């Protein structure tokens, strides 16, 4: 479970982003390659979402995608 950078409390997932109930900091949900841990390109077409690694790992199965919390800049 991701934790808040500011107060180390567990983050809560709400719709499309993570947030900290303690301090209110918000984080976007970012898809990451399970092999190289780099951000994935999100491909959306005809209602389907696919994930592509631009670092040589190709298409990544939805079941293998890792999601991490990326702090939103204000």
N, CA, C, O and CB atoms as a CASP TS submission, in Angstrom:
PFRMAT TS
TARGET T0000
AUTHOR 0000-0000-0000
METHOD Language model
MODEL 1
PARENT N/A
ATOM      1  N   UNK     1       0.851  -1.186   0.000  1.00  0.00           N
ATOM      2  CA  UNK     1       0.000   0.000   0.000  1.00  0.00           C
ATOM      3  C   UNK     1       0.893   1.244   0.000  1.00  0.00           C
ATOM      4  O   UNK     1       1.769   1.368   0.856  1.00  0.00           O
ATOM      5  CB  UNK     1      -0.966   0.001   1.234  1.00  0.00           C
ATOM      6  N   UNK     2       0.683   2.173  -0.955  1.00  0.00           N
ATOM      7  CA  UNK     2       1.492   3.397  -0.997  1.00  0.00           C
ATOM      8  C   UNK     2       1.276   4.243   0.253  1.00  0.00           C
ATOM      9  O   UNK     2       0.209   4.214   0.865  1.00  0.00           O
ATOM     10  CB  UNK     2       1.155   4.219  -2.249  1.00  0.00           C
ATOM     11  N   UNK     3       2.309   4.994   0.617  1.00  0.00           N
ATOM     12  CA  UNK     3       2.233   5.877   1.776  1.00  0.00           C
ATOM     13  C   UNK     3       2.472   7.325   1.363  1.00  0.00           C
ATOM     14  O   UNK     3       3.128   7.594   0.357  1.00  0.00           O
ATOM     15  CB  UNK     3       3.251   5.452   2.845  1.00  0.00           C
ATOM     16  N   UNK     4       1.934   8.251   2.147  1.00  0.00           N
ATOM     17  CA  UNK     4       2.095   9.680   1.910  1.00  0.00           C
ATOM     18  C   UNK     4       3.550  10.091   2.140  1.00  0.00           C
ATOM     19  O   UNK     4       4.162   9.694   3.131  1.00  0.00           O
ATOM     20  CB  UNK     4       1.151  10.491   2.825  1.00  0.00           C
ATOM     21  N   UNK     5       4.098  10.885   1.224  1.00  0.00           N
ATOM     22  CA  UNK     5       5.468  11.385   1.359  1.00  0.00           C
ATOM     23  C   UNK     5       5.612  12.336   2.540  1.00  0.00           C
ATOM     24  O   UNK     5       6.674  12.409   3.158  1.00  0.00           O
ATOM     25  CB  UNK     5       5.900  12.086   0.080  1.00  0.00           C
ATOM     26  N   UNK     6       4.539  13.067   2.854  1.00  0.00           N
ATOM     27  CA  UNK     6       4.604  14.087   3.898  1.00  0.00           C
ATOM     28  C   UNK     6       4.458  13.517   5.300  1.00  0.00           C
ATOM     29  O   UNK     6       5.204  13.896   6.203  1.00  0.00           O
ATOM     30  CB  UNK     6       3.541  15.116   3.669  1.00  0.00           C
ATOM     31  N   UNK     7       3.492  12.598   5.494  1.00  0.00           N
ATOM     32  CA  UNK     7       3.204  12.146   6.861  1.00  0.00           C
ATOM     33  C   UNK     7       3.264  10.624   7.034  1.00  0.00           C
ATOM     34  O   UNK     7       2.958  10.122   8.116  1.00  0.00           O
ATOM     35  CB  UNK     7       1.843  12.635   7.272  1.00  0.00           C
ATOM     36  N   UNK     8       3.645   9.897   6.010  1.00  0.00           N
ATOM     37  CA  UNK     8       3.835   8.447   6.033  1.00  0.00           C
ATOM     38  C   UNK     8       2.571   7.646   6.384  1.00  0.00           C
ATOM     39  O   UNK     8       2.663   6.499   6.821  1.00  0.00           O
ATOM     40  CB  UNK     8       4.912   8.113   7.012  1.00  0.00           C
ATOM     41  N   UNK     9       1.414   8.245   6.193  1.00  0.00           N
ATOM     42  CA  UNK     9       0.157   7.534   6.416  1.00  0.00           C
ATOM     43  C   UNK     9      -0.227   6.783   5.140  1.00  0.00           C
ATOM     44  O   UNK     9       0.150   7.210   4.048  1.00  0.00           O
ATOM     45  CB  UNK     9      -0.975   8.521   6.841  1.00  0.00           C
ATOM     46  N   UNK    10      -0.967   5.676   5.247  1.00  0.00           N
ATOM     47  CA  UNK    10      -1.404   4.953   4.051  1.00  0.00           C
ATOM     48  C   UNK    10      -2.301   5.839   3.179  1.00  0.00           C
ATOM     49  O   UNK    10      -3.108   6.615   3.689  1.00  0.00           O
ATOM     50  CB  UNK    10      -2.152   3.661   4.445  1.00  0.00           C
ATOM     51  N   UNK    11      -2.146   5.709   1.861  1.00  0.00           N
ATOM     52  CA  UNK    11      -2.972   6.464   0.926  1.00  0.00           C
ATOM     53  C   UNK    11      -4.241   5.706   0.615  1.00  0.00           C
ATOM     54  O   UNK    11      -4.263   4.475   0.640  1.00  0.00           O
ATOM     55  CB  UNK    11      -2.205   6.762  -0.362  1.00  0.00           C
ATOM     56  N   UNK    12      -5.291   6.436   0.323  1.00  0.00           N
ATOM     57  CA  UNK    12      -6.592   5.883  -0.040  1.00  0.00           C
ATOM     58  C   UNK    12      -6.791   6.119  -1.531  1.00  0.00           C
ATOM     59  O   UNK    12      -6.477   7.198  -2.032  1.00  0.00           O
ATOM     60  CB  UNK    12      -7.755   6.529   0.803  1.00  0.00           C
ATOM     61  N   UNK    13      -7.309   5.118  -2.248  1.00  0.00           N
ATOM     62  CA  UNK    13      -7.583   5.275  -3.679  1.00  0.00           C
ATOM     63  C   UNK    13      -9.026   5.695  -3.853  1.00  0.00           C
ATOM     64  O   UNK    13      -9.934   5.055  -3.322  1.00  0.00           O
ATOM     65  CB  UNK    13      -7.292   3.962  -4.464  1.00  0.00           C
ATOM     66  N   UNK    14      -9.245   6.789  -4.608  1.00  0.00           N
ATOM     67  CA  UNK    14     -10.585   7.323  -4.831  1.00  0.00           C
ATOM     68  C   UNK    14     -10.746   7.629  -6.314  1.00  0.00           C
ATOM     69  O   UNK    14     -10.131   8.567  -6.822  1.00  0.00           O
ATOM     70  CB  UNK    14     -10.836   8.598  -3.966  1.00  0.00           C
ATOM     71  N   UNK    15     -11.554   6.861  -7.005  1.00  0.00           N
ATOM     72  CA  UNK    15     -11.816   7.008  -8.435  1.00  0.00           C
ATOM     73  C   UNK    15     -10.548   6.859  -9.282  1.00  0.00           C
ATOM     74  O   UNK    15     -10.241   5.759  -9.741  1.00  0.00           O
ATOM     75  CB  UNK    15     -12.454   8.358  -8.705  1.00  0.00           C
ATOM     76  N   UNK    16      -9.806   7.956  -9.492  1.00  0.00           N
ATOM     77  CA  UNK    16      -8.648   7.880 -10.376  1.00  0.00           C
ATOM     78  C   UNK    16      -7.355   8.356  -9.720  1.00  0.00           C
ATOM     79  O   UNK    16      -6.325   8.444 -10.388  1.00  0.00           O
ATOM     80  CB  UNK    16      -8.905   8.688 -11.610  1.00  0.00           C
ATOM     81  N   UNK    17      -7.392   8.663  -8.422  1.00  0.00           N
ATOM     82  CA  UNK    17      -6.184   9.138  -7.760  1.00  0.00           C
ATOM     83  C   UNK    17      -6.121   8.674  -6.310  1.00  0.00           C
ATOM     84  O   UNK    17      -7.113   8.240  -5.724  1.00  0.00           O
ATOM     85  CB  UNK    17      -6.113  10.654  -7.825  1.00  0.00           C
ATOM     86  N   UNK    18      -4.911   8.783  -5.754  1.00  0.00           N
ATOM     87  CA  UNK    18      -4.697   8.482  -4.343  1.00  0.00           C
ATOM     88  C   UNK    18      -4.748   9.785  -3.554  1.00  0.00           C
ATOM     89  O   UNK    18      -4.426  10.848  -4.084  1.00  0.00           O
ATOM     90  CB  UNK    18      -3.339   7.747  -4.122  1.00  0.00           C
ATOM     91  N   UNK    19      -5.151   9.705  -2.286  1.00  0.00           N
ATOM     92  CA  UNK    19      -5.066  10.875  -1.423  1.00  0.00           C
ATOM     93  C   UNK    19      -4.804  10.428   0.009  1.00  0.00           C
ATOM     94  O   UNK    19      -5.068   9.285   0.384  1.00  0.00           O
ATOM     95  CB  UNK    19      -6.361  11.721  -1.506  1.00  0.00           C
ATOM     96  N   UNK    20      -4.279  11.358   0.796  1.00  0.00           N
ATOM     97  CA  UNK    20      -3.975  11.100   2.195  1.00  0.00           C
ATOM     98  C   UNK    20      -5.088  11.687   3.057  1.00  0.00           C
ATOM     99  O   UNK    20      -5.358  12.886   2.997  1.00  0.00           O
ATOM    100  CB  UNK    20      -2.592  11.695   2.588  1.00  0.00           C
ATOM    101  N   UNK    21      -5.722  10.852   3.846  1.00  0.00           N
ATOM    102  CA  UNK    21      -6.792  11.329   4.724  1.00  0.00           C
ATOM    103  C   UNK    21      -6.254  12.205   5.848  1.00  0.00           C
ATOM    104  O   UNK    21      -6.979  13.046   6.379  1.00  0.00           O
ATOM    105  CB  UNK    21      -7.555  10.149   5.312  1.00  0.00           C
ATOM    106  N   UNK    22      -4.997  12.018   6.213  1.00  0.00           N
ATOM    107  CA  UNK    22      -4.379  12.765   7.320  1.00  0.00           C
ATOM    108  C   UNK    22      -4.086  14.216   6.935  1.00  0.00           C
ATOM    109  O   UNK    22      -4.513  15.137   7.630  1.00  0.00           O
ATOM    110  CB  UNK    22      -3.082  12.077   7.761  1.00  0.00           C
ATOM    111  N   UNK    23      -3.353  14.426   5.820  1.00  0.00           N
ATOM    112  CA  UNK    23      -2.911  15.789   5.474  1.00  0.00           C
ATOM    113  C   UNK    23      -3.552  16.336   4.196  1.00  0.00           C
ATOM    114  O   UNK    23      -3.378  17.513   3.881  1.00  0.00           O
ATOM    115  CB  UNK    23      -1.409  15.808   5.319  1.00  0.00           C
ATOM    116  N   UNK    24      -4.292  15.499   3.452  1.00  0.00           N
ATOM    117  CA  UNK    24      -4.995  15.967   2.263  1.00  0.00           C
ATOM    118  C   UNK    24      -4.171  16.009   0.982  1.00  0.00           C
ATOM    119  O   UNK    24      -4.665  16.457  -0.052  1.00  0.00           O
ATOM    120  CB  UNK    24      -5.519  17.307   2.521  1.00  0.00           C
ATOM    121  N   UNK    25      -2.920  15.549   1.033  1.00  0.00           N
ATOM    122  CA  UNK    25      -2.083  15.547  -0.171  1.00  0.00           C
ATOM    123  C   UNK    25      -2.651  14.569  -1.191  1.00  0.00           C
ATOM    124  O   UNK    25      -3.072  13.467  -0.838  1.00  0.00           O
ATOM    125  CB  UNK    25      -0.615  15.179   0.173  1.00  0.00           C
ATOM    126  N   UNK    26      -2.661  14.982  -2.467  1.00  0.00           N
ATOM    127  CA  UNK    26      -3.226  14.154  -3.535  1.00  0.00           C
ATOM    128  C   UNK    26      -2.107  13.644  -4.444  1.00  0.00           C
ATOM    129  O   UNK    26      -1.105  14.321  -4.672  1.00  0.00           O
ATOM    130  CB  UNK    26      -4.272  14.956  -4.358  1.00  0.00           C
ATOM    131  N   UNK    27      -2.311  12.434  -4.952  1.00  0.00           N
ATOM    132  CA  UNK    27      -1.336  11.780  -5.817  1.00  0.00           C
ATOM    133  C   UNK    27      -2.059  11.176  -7.013  1.00  0.00           C
ATOM    134  O   UNK    27      -3.148  10.622  -6.872  1.00  0.00           O
ATOM    135  CB  UNK    27      -0.544  10.690  -5.042  1.00  0.00           C
ATOM    136  N   UNK    28      -1.449  11.285  -8.195  1.00  0.00           N
ATOM    137  CA  UNK    28      -2.053  10.627  -9.355  1.00  0.00           C
ATOM    138  C   UNK    28      -1.632   9.162  -9.368  1.00  0.00           C
ATOM    139  O   UNK    28      -0.585   8.800  -8.830  1.00  0.00           O
ATOM    140  CB  UNK    28      -1.638  11.335 -10.684  1.00  0.00           C
ATOM    141  N   UNK    29      -2.439   8.344  -9.973  1.00  0.00           N
ATOM    142  CA  UNK    29      -2.165   6.918 -10.117  1.00  0.00           C
ATOM    143  C   UNK    29      -1.392   6.723 -11.412  1.00  0.00           C
ATOM    144  O   UNK    29      -1.899   7.027 -12.492  1.00  0.00           O
ATOM    145  CB  UNK    29      -3.488   6.071 -10.111  1.00  0.00           C
ATOM    146  N   UNK    30      -0.169   6.220 -11.309  1.00  0.00           N
ATOM    147  CA  UNK    30       0.690   6.068 -12.476  1.00  0.00           C
ATOM    148  C   UNK    30       0.983   4.591 -12.730  1.00  0.00           C
ATOM    149  O   UNK    30       1.386   3.861 -11.824  1.00  0.00           O
ATOM    150  CB  UNK    30       2.002   6.854 -12.289  1.00  0.00           C
ATOM    151  N   UNK    31       0.773   4.159 -13.988  1.00  0.00           N
ATOM    152  CA  UNK    31       1.066   2.780 -14.391  1.00  0.00           C
ATOM    153  C   UNK    31       2.570   2.643 -14.593  1.00  0.00           C
ATOM    154  O   UNK    31       3.209   3.502 -15.201  1.00  0.00           O
ATOM    155  CB  UNK    31       0.290   2.388 -15.696  1.00  0.00           C
ATOM    156  N   UNK    32       3.128   1.543 -14.070  1.00  0.00           N
ATOM    157  CA  UNK    32       4.571   1.317 -14.116  1.00  0.00           C
ATOM    158  C   UNK    32       4.859  -0.098 -14.602  1.00  0.00           C
ATOM    159  O   UNK    32       4.140  -1.036 -14.259  1.00  0.00           O
ATOM    160  CB  UNK    32       5.210   1.553 -12.727  1.00  0.00           C
ATOM    161  N   UNK    33       5.919  -0.248 -15.406  1.00  0.00           N
ATOM    162  CA  UNK    33       6.329  -1.555 -15.914  1.00  0.00           C
ATOM    163  C   UNK    33       6.823  -2.426 -14.760  1.00  0.00           C
ATOM    164  O   UNK    33       7.640  -1.973 -13.958  1.00  0.00           O
ATOM    165  CB  UNK    33       7.432  -1.404 -16.995  1.00  0.00           C
ATOM    166  N   UNK    34       6.343  -3.668 -14.661  1.00  0.00           N
ATOM    167  CA  UNK    34       6.789  -4.546 -13.579  1.00  0.00           C
ATOM    168  C   UNK    34       8.222  -5.045 -13.770  1.00  0.00           C
ATOM    169  O   UNK    34       8.827  -5.553 -12.826  1.00  0.00           O
ATOM    170  CB  UNK    34       5.856  -5.726 -13.466  1.00  0.00           C
ATOM    171  N   UNK    35       8.771  -4.905 -14.984  1.00  0.00           N
ATOM    172  CA  UNK    35      10.124  -5.384 -15.261  1.00  0.00           C
ATOM    173  C   UNK    35      11.190  -4.311 -15.039  1.00  0.00           C
ATOM    174  O   UNK    35      12.212  -4.573 -14.404  1.00  0.00           O
ATOM    175  CB  UNK    35      10.204  -5.888 -16.681  1.00  0.00           C
ATOM    176  N   UNK    36      10.956  -3.097 -15.562  1.00  0.00           N
ATOM    177  CA  UNK    36      11.972  -2.042 -15.459  1.00  0.00           C
ATOM    178  C   UNK    36      11.549  -0.889 -14.543  1.00  0.00           C
ATOM    179  O   UNK    36      12.338   0.021 -14.291  1.00  0.00           O
ATOM    180  CB  UNK    36      12.284  -1.498 -16.840  1.00  0.00           C
ATOM    181  N   UNK    37      10.313  -0.923 -14.045  1.00  0.00           N
ATOM    182  CA  UNK    37       9.781   0.070 -13.109  1.00  0.00           C
ATOM    183  C   UNK    37       9.770   1.490 -13.684  1.00  0.00           C
ATOM    184  O   UNK    37       9.878   2.466 -12.941  1.00  0.00           O
ATOM    185  CB  UNK    37      10.593   0.051 -11.833  1.00  0.00           C
ATOM    186  N   UNK    38       9.640   1.598 -15.004  1.00  0.00           N
ATOM    187  CA  UNK    38       9.513   2.892 -15.681  1.00  0.00           C
ATOM    188  C   UNK    38       8.037   3.131 -15.995  1.00  0.00           C
ATOM    189  O   UNK    38       7.274   2.174 -16.122  1.00  0.00           O
ATOM    190  CB  UNK    38      10.381   2.939 -16.991  1.00  0.00           C
ATOM    191  N   UNK    39       7.618   4.415 -16.124  1.00  0.00           N
ATOM    192  CA  UNK    39       6.217   4.697 -16.465  1.00  0.00           C
ATOM    193  C   UNK    39       5.827   4.065 -17.795  1.00  0.00           C
ATOM    194  O   UNK    39       6.626   4.004 -18.729  1.00  0.00           O
ATOM    195  CB  UNK    39       5.975   6.207 -16.519  1.00  0.00           C
ATOM    196  N   UNK    40       4.594   3.601 -17.861  1.00  0.00           N
ATOM    197  CA  UNK    40       4.062   2.991 -19.077  1.00  0.00           C
ATOM    198  C   UNK    40       3.246   4.001 -19.865  1.00  0.00           C
ATOM    199  O   UNK    40       2.647   4.914 -19.297  1.00  0.00           O
ATOM    200  CB  UNK    40       3.203   1.764 -18.738  1.00  0.00           C
ATOM    201  N   UNK    41       3.231   3.830 -21.166  1.00  0.00           N
ATOM    202  CA  UNK    41       2.364   4.617 -22.029  1.00  0.00           C
ATOM    203  C   UNK    41       0.992   3.954 -21.974  1.00  0.00           C
ATOM    204  O   UNK    41       0.880   2.740 -22.141  1.00  0.00           O
ATOM    205  CB  UNK    41       2.923   4.705 -23.514  1.00  0.00           C
ATOM    206  N   UNK    42      -0.047   4.746 -21.741  1.00  0.00           N
ATOM    207  CA  UNK    42      -1.407   4.233 -21.666  1.00  0.00           C
ATOM    208  C   UNK    42      -2.059   4.435 -23.030  1.00  0.00           C
ATOM    209  O   UNK    42      -2.123   5.554 -23.540  1.00  0.00           O
ATOM    210  CB  UNK    42      -2.226   4.941 -20.531  1.00  0.00           C
ATOM    211  N   UNK    43      -2.542   3.334 -23.616  1.00  0.00           N
ATOM    212  CA  UNK    43      -3.186   3.363 -24.929  1.00  0.00           C
ATOM    213  C   UNK    43      -4.672   3.066 -24.749  1.00  0.00           C
ATOM    214  O   UNK    43      -5.042   2.011 -24.233  1.00  0.00           O
ATOM    215  CB  UNK    43      -2.524   2.336 -25.909  1.00  0.00           C
ATOM    216  N   UNK    44      -5.521   3.998 -25.177  1.00  0.00           N
ATOM    217  CA  UNK    44      -6.971   3.811 -25.053  1.00  0.00           C
ATOM    218  C   UNK    44      -7.600   3.856 -26.434  1.00  0.00           C
ATOM    219  O   UNK    44      -7.377   4.792 -27.203  1.00  0.00           O
ATOM    220  CB  UNK    44      -7.602   4.892 -24.129  1.00  0.00           C
ATOM    221  N   UNK    45      -8.395   2.825 -26.741  1.00  0.00           N
ATOM    222  CA  UNK    45      -9.096   2.776 -28.026  1.00  0.00           C
ATOM    223  C   UNK    45     -10.301   1.863 -27.905  1.00  0.00           C
ATOM    224  O   UNK    45     -10.204   0.774 -27.338  1.00  0.00           O
ATOM    225  CB  UNK    45      -8.155   2.292 -29.160  1.00  0.00           C
ATOM    226  N   UNK    46     -11.416   2.290 -28.425  1.00  0.00           N
ATOM    227  CA  UNK    46     -12.648   1.474 -28.471  1.00  0.00           C
ATOM    228  C   UNK    46     -13.035   0.937 -27.102  1.00  0.00           C
ATOM    229  O   UNK    46     -13.530  -0.185 -27.001  1.00  0.00           O
ATOM    230  CB  UNK    46     -12.473   0.309 -29.439  1.00  0.00           C
ATOM    231  N   UNK    47     -12.820   1.715 -26.052  1.00  0.00           N
ATOM    232  CA  UNK    47     -13.207   1.300 -24.711  1.00  0.00           C
ATOM    233  C   UNK    47     -12.200   0.416 -24.001  1.00  0.00           C
ATOM    234  O   UNK    47     -12.396   0.082 -22.832  1.00  0.00           O
ATOM    235  CB  UNK    47     -14.491   0.595 -24.775  1.00  0.00           C
ATOM    236  N   UNK    48     -11.127   0.029 -24.676  1.00  0.00           N
ATOM    237  CA  UNK    48     -10.101  -0.826 -24.063  1.00  0.00           C
ATOM    238  C   UNK    48      -8.903   0.028 -23.648  1.00  0.00           C
ATOM    239  O   UNK    48      -8.599   1.038 -24.284  1.00  0.00           O
ATOM    240  CB  UNK    48      -9.654  -1.954 -25.046  1.00  0.00           C
ATOM    241  N   UNK    49      -8.237  -0.383 -22.590  1.00  0.00           N
ATOM    242  CA  UNK    49      -7.015   0.280 -22.142  1.00  0.00           C
ATOM    243  C   UNK    49      -5.880  -0.730 -22.168  1.00  0.00           C
ATOM    244  O   UNK    49      -5.984  -1.810 -21.587  1.00  0.00           O
ATOM    245  CB  UNK    49      -7.188   0.889 -20.717  1.00  0.00           C
ATOM    246  N   UNK    50      -4.794  -0.370 -22.846  1.00  0.00           N
ATOM    247  CA  UNK    50      -3.610  -1.213 -22.914  1.00  0.00           C
ATOM    248  C   UNK    50      -2.418  -0.411 -22.407  1.00  0.00           C
ATOM    249  O   UNK    50      -2.458   0.818 -22.355  1.00  0.00           O
ATOM    250  CB  UNK    50      -3.364  -1.729 -24.365  1.00  0.00           C
ATOM    251  N   UNK    51      -1.362  -1.121 -22.038  1.00  0.00           N
ATOM    252  CA  UNK    51      -0.171  -0.485 -21.482  1.00  0.00           C
ATOM    253  C   UNK    51       1.042  -0.930 -22.275  1.00  0.00           C
ATOM    254  O   UNK    51       1.215  -2.116 -22.556  1.00  0.00           O
ATOM    255  CB  UNK    51      -0.002  -0.827 -19.980  1.00  0.00           C
ATOM    256  N   UNK    52       1.895   0.047 -22.637  1.00  0.00           N
ATOM    257  CA  UNK    52       3.055  -0.229 -23.468  1.00  0.00           C
ATOM    258  C   UNK    52       4.314   0.317 -22.803  1.00  0.00           C
ATOM    259  O   UNK    52       4.354   1.477 -22.392  1.00  0.00           O
ATOM    260  CB  UNK    52       2.876   0.377 -24.870  1.00  0.00           C
ATOM    261  N   UNK    53       5.344  -0.528 -22.700  1.00  0.00           N
ATOM    262  CA  UNK    53       6.633  -0.114 -22.149  1.00  0.00           C
ATOM    263  C   UNK    53       7.528   0.346 -23.292  1.00  0.00           C
ATOM    264  O   UNK    53       7.803  -0.417 -24.218  1.00  0.00           O
ATOM    265  CB  UNK    53       7.304  -1.274 -21.346  1.00  0.00           C
ATOM    266  N   UNK    54       7.973   1.569 -23.227  1.00  0.00           N
ATOM    267  CA  UNK    54       8.844   2.134 -24.254  1.00  0.00           C
ATOM    268  C   UNK    54      10.310   1.796 -24.018  1.00  0.00           C
ATOM    269  O   UNK    54      11.184   2.301 -24.724  1.00  0.00           O
ATOM    270  CB  UNK    54       8.671   3.635 -24.312  1.00  0.00           C
ATOM    271  N   UNK    55      10.585   0.951 -23.036  1.00  0.00           N
ATOM    272  CA  UNK    55      11.960   0.597 -22.690  1.00  0.00           C
ATOM    273  C   UNK    55      12.270  -0.851 -23.031  1.00  0.00           C
ATOM    274  O   UNK    55      13.109  -1.484 -22.390  1.00  0.00           O
ATOM    275  CB  UNK    55      12.212   0.842 -21.212  1.00  0.00           C
ATOM    276  N   UNK    56      11.575  -1.380 -24.063  1.00  0.00           N
ATOM    277  CA  UNK    56      11.908  -2.693 -24.589  1.00  0.00           C
ATOM    278  C   UNK    56      11.082  -3.864 -24.117  1.00  0.00           C
ATOM    279  O   UNK    56      11.353  -4.997 -24.514  1.00  0.00           O
ATOM    280  CB  UNK    56      13.265  -2.969 -24.284  1.00  0.00           C
ATOM    281  N   UNK    57      10.080  -3.635 -23.281  1.00  0.00           N
ATOM    282  CA  UNK    57       9.279  -4.748 -22.787  1.00  0.00           C
ATOM    283  C   UNK    57       7.934  -4.890 -23.500  1.00  0.00           C
ATOM    284  O   UNK    57       7.172  -5.809 -23.200  1.00  0.00           O
ATOM    285  CB  UNK    57       9.047  -4.584 -21.315  1.00  0.00           C
ATOM    286  N   UNK    58       7.635  -3.990 -24.440  1.00  0.00           N
ATOM    287  CA  UNK    58       6.431  -4.103 -25.275  1.00  0.00           C
ATOM    288  C   UNK    58       5.136  -3.938 -24.509  1.00  0.00           C
ATOM    289  O   UNK    58       5.078  -3.234 -23.501  1.00  0.00           O
ATOM    290  CB  UNK    58       6.417  -5.425 -25.962  1.00  0.00           C
ATOM    291  N   UNK    59       4.087  -4.601 -25.004  1.00  0.00           N
ATOM    292  CA  UNK    59       2.781  -4.549 -24.348  1.00  0.00           C
ATOM    293  C   UNK    59       2.845  -5.297 -23.022  1.00  0.00           C
ATOM    294  O   UNK    59       3.414  -6.385 -22.935  1.00  0.00           O
ATOM    295  CB  UNK    59       1.680  -5.148 -25.259  1.00  0.00           C
ATOM    296  N   UNK    60       2.258  -4.704 -22.001  1.00  0.00           N
ATOM    297  CA  UNK    60       2.241  -5.293 -20.664  1.00  0.00           C
ATOM    298  C   UNK    60       0.804  -5.660 -20.321  1.00  0.00           C
ATOM    299  O   UNK    60      -0.102  -4.836 -20.447  1.00  0.00           O
ATOM    300  CB  UNK    60       2.840  -4.313 -19.600  1.00  0.00           C
ATOM    301  N   UNK    61       0.602  -6.887 -19.891  1.00  0.00           N
ATOM    302  CA  UNK    61      -0.720  -7.360 -19.491  1.00  0.00           C
ATOM    303  C   UNK    61      -1.258  -6.503 -18.344  1.00  0.00           C
ATOM    304  O   UNK    61      -0.510  -6.119 -17.445  1.00  0.00           O
ATOM    305  CB  UNK    61      -0.664  -8.850 -19.074  1.00  0.00           C
ATOM    306  N   UNK    62      -2.544  -6.209 -18.380  1.00  0.00           N
ATOM    307  CA  UNK    62      -3.181  -5.426 -17.313  1.00  0.00           C
ATOM    308  C   UNK    62      -2.974  -6.065 -15.947  1.00  0.00           C
ATOM    309  O   UNK    62      -2.890  -5.371 -14.933  1.00  0.00           O
ATOM    310  CB  UNK    62      -4.675  -5.273 -17.588  1.00  0.00           C
ATOM    311  N   UNK    63      -2.892  -7.384 -15.926  1.00  0.00           N
ATOM    312  CA  UNK    63      -2.703  -8.100 -14.661  1.00  0.00           C
ATOM    313  C   UNK    63      -1.309  -7.871 -14.071  1.00  0.00           C
ATOM    314  O   UNK    63      -1.114  -8.018 -12.864  1.00  0.00           O
ATOM    315  CB  UNK    63      -2.935  -9.595 -14.868  1.00  0.00           C
ATOM    316  N   UNK    64      -0.343  -7.512 -14.916  1.00  0.00           N
ATOM    317  CA  UNK    64       1.038  -7.334 -14.460  1.00  0.00           C
ATOM    318  C   UNK    64       1.402  -5.878 -14.160  1.00  0.00           C
ATOM    319  O   UNK    64       2.432  -5.615 -13.539  1.00  0.00           O
ATOM    320  CB  UNK    64       1.982  -7.875 -15.496  1.00  0.00           C
ATOM    321  N   UNK    65       0.574  -4.940 -14.590  1.00  0.00           N
ATOM    322  CA  UNK    65       0.886  -3.523 -14.402  1.00  0.00           C
ATOM    323  C   UNK    65       0.942  -3.199 -12.907  1.00  0.00           C
ATOM    324  O   UNK    65       0.081  -3.612 -12.131  1.00  0.00           O
ATOM    325  CB  UNK    65      -0.166  -2.628 -15.116  1.00  0.00           C
ATOM    326  N   UNK    66       1.980  -2.447 -12.526  1.00  0.00           N
ATOM    327  CA  UNK    66       2.091  -1.948 -11.158  1.00  0.00           C
ATOM    328  C   UNK    66       1.605  -0.503 -11.150  1.00  0.00           C
ATOM    329  O   UNK    66       1.948   0.277 -12.038  1.00  0.00           O
ATOM    330  CB  UNK    66       3.566  -2.057 -10.621  1.00  0.00           C
ATOM    331  N   UNK    67       0.816  -0.153 -10.156  1.00  0.00           N
ATOM    332  CA  UNK    67       0.357   1.227 -10.034  1.00  0.00           C
ATOM    333  C   UNK    67       1.024   1.855  -8.823  1.00  0.00           C
ATOM    334  O   UNK    67       1.023   1.288  -7.730  1.00  0.00           O
ATOM    335  CB  UNK    67      -1.193   1.300  -9.917  1.00  0.00           C
ATOM    336  N   UNK    68       1.589   3.031  -9.033  1.00  0.00           N
ATOM    337  CA  UNK    68       2.265   3.756  -7.963  1.00  0.00           C
ATOM    338  C   UNK    68       1.639   5.133  -7.819  1.00  0.00           C
ATOM    339  O   UNK    68       0.970   5.622  -8.730  1.00  0.00           O
ATOM    340  CB  UNK    68       3.787   3.871  -8.240  1.00  0.00           C
ATOM    341  N   UNK    69       1.861   5.754  -6.667  1.00  0.00           N
ATOM    342  CA  UNK    69       1.352   7.092  -6.408  1.00  0.00           C
ATOM    343  C   UNK    69       2.405   8.108  -6.792  1.00  0.00           C
ATOM    344  O   UNK    69       3.534   8.053  -6.304  1.00  0.00           O
ATOM    345  CB  UNK    69       0.945   7.257  -4.932  1.00  0.00           C
ATOM    346  N   UNK    70       2.040   9.043  -7.669  1.00  0.00           N
ATOM    347  CA  UNK    70       2.934  10.115  -8.115  1.00  0.00           C
ATOM    348  C   UNK    70       2.347  11.417  -7.606  1.00  0.00           C
ATOM    349  O   UNK    70       1.232  11.781  -7.978  1.00  0.00           O
ATOM    350  CB  UNK    70       3.102  10.134  -9.687  1.00  0.00           C
ATOM    351  N   UNK    71       3.084  12.123  -6.761  1.00  0.00           N
ATOM    352  CA  UNK    71       2.572  13.356  -6.142  1.00  0.00           C
ATOM    353  C   UNK    71       2.195  14.389  -7.197  1.00  0.00           C
ATOM    354  O   UNK    71       2.963  14.648  -8.124  1.00  0.00           O
ATOM    355  CB  UNK    71       3.615  13.948  -5.182  1.00  0.00           C
ATOM    356  N   UNK    72       1.015  14.975  -7.055  1.00  0.00           N
ATOM    357  CA  UNK    72       0.563  16.010  -7.973  1.00  0.00           C
ATOM    358  C   UNK    72       1.240  17.331  -7.617  1.00  0.00           C
ATOM    359  O   UNK    72       1.270  17.720  -6.450  1.00  0.00           O
ATOM    360  CB  UNK    72      -0.981  16.151  -7.931  1.00  0.00           C
ATOM    361  N   UNK    73       1.777  18.015  -8.608  1.00  0.00           N
ATOM    362  CA  UNK    73       2.414  19.315  -8.386  1.00  0.00           C
ATOM    363  C   UNK    73       1.364  20.401  -8.411  1.00  0.00           C
ATOM    364  O   UNK    73       0.423  20.353  -9.202  1.00  0.00           O
ATOM    365  CB  UNK    73       3.503  19.593  -9.446  1.00  0.00           C
ATOM    366  N   UNK    74       1.527  21.374  -7.547  1.00  0.00           N
ATOM    367  CA  UNK    74       0.563  22.482  -7.479  1.00  0.00           C
ATOM    368  C   UNK    74       1.199  23.759  -7.902  1.00  0.00           C
ATOM    369  O   UNK    74       0.544  24.802  -7.910  1.00  0.00           O
ATOM    370  CB  UNK    74      -0.005  22.633  -6.084  1.00  0.00           C
TER
END
